[in-house]
Amino acid sequence: MQDAGTILAGCRFFFAVKAPQLERLKAMAVVRKYPQGTMIFRQGQECPGVFVVGSGLVRVFKTAPNGKEHVLHLVTAGGTFAEVAAIGGFACPAFAEALEETVCAVLPAEDFQRALAQDHALCLQLMGSMAGWVKHLVGLMEDIALRDAVGRVASYLMTQAGQQKGNIVLPSLKKHLASHLNLTSETLSRTLRRLADMEVIEVDGDGIVVKDGERLRAMAEGEGPLI
């Protein structure tokens, strides 16, 4: 199983954290393994801390009163979740479930908040990460409000292509990705097939290879004819 140092070193949220502060985070981190299907935490529960994914896949989602679920994030290796709740000291705003066997380094909320209170440099270093997170959330809102199905799928694939090496690995249950993109499963499948027919992408099981990055980028940005 991965150690905390390796997991934190590969974390995008801590890209600006310098060596002395990173060592402090490593010292407080606890590595935990979650079998597939484990509910890591529930909405309204006291936030356990900052979770850094070393391997696996985590679905962060909210549930409406009518039982409908909406996937907020699909967190893969190098990603984080519950960081905002841990920093702000408030309850978990959503549910988190391991869709695959997942290993996380957890920075306990109390220890993490103490480090922020005591280490001014760490706070400054994390400001850039928080700004990036806000930008990401604004992008999600733009996807839902301004992009059609093709644009949302293309934007997601472009983002994943920048984060994953080789094939883009999709969740085994496409309904979770569809929910994240605010699409039906049928619309997602149909859009992927049309992109494959156009030879913009190649679908291989749960993996996708981008064959025409420029055209996919144009679709993501709504430039020119799409399909």
C-alpha positions, 0 to 999 in steps of 0.5 A: 500500500502507498505511503503518505509521502508518496500520496501527498507528493502526487497531490495537485492541491498541494502543488505549491506547498514547500518542503518544510510544510509538506513534511508537517502534512506528511507527519499528520497523515493517516493512510486508509484503505476503503473497499469498493462500495464503502461510504467514506462519509455522509452529508451532515457528518462532522468532517474527518479531514482532508482526503487525498486519493492515492489510488482508486476512484471516489464519488462525491455526491448530493441527494435531493429530497426526492432521492435523486442523486447528483455527482459533484466530483469523481475524484481520482489519484492525485485529487482531494475531497472534503478540503473546503469543509476541513479548512472551514470547520463545517460539516460534510456538505455531501456524501463520499463513496469509494467506487473502486478499492481506494487508498487515501491519505487523510489529514485529520481536520483538527491537526490540519486546522492547527497547522493552518493556525500556526503556519502562516507560510502554509496558509499562503501556499494553499491560497493558490490551490483554493483559487484553482478550486474556485476556478474549477467550480466556476467551470462546472457551473459554466458546463451545466449552464452554457454547454450542450451535451457535446460541449460538456463531454468534450470539456470533461475529456479534455480535462482528463486528458491533461491529468491522465497518461495514456487512456482516459479511464472512465468510471465503470458505471457510466451513470455516475459520469452522466450525473456529474455532467448533468446528462442522462446515461443514454445521452452520454453513451450516444455522445461518446459513440458520435465522437468515436464515429467522427474519429475524434476519440477511440473507445476501448472498453472503459478507456478512451484515447483522444485521436483529434485533440484540436477538434475536441478542444474546439467542441469543448469551447463551442467553436465551429461545427460540432457534429 
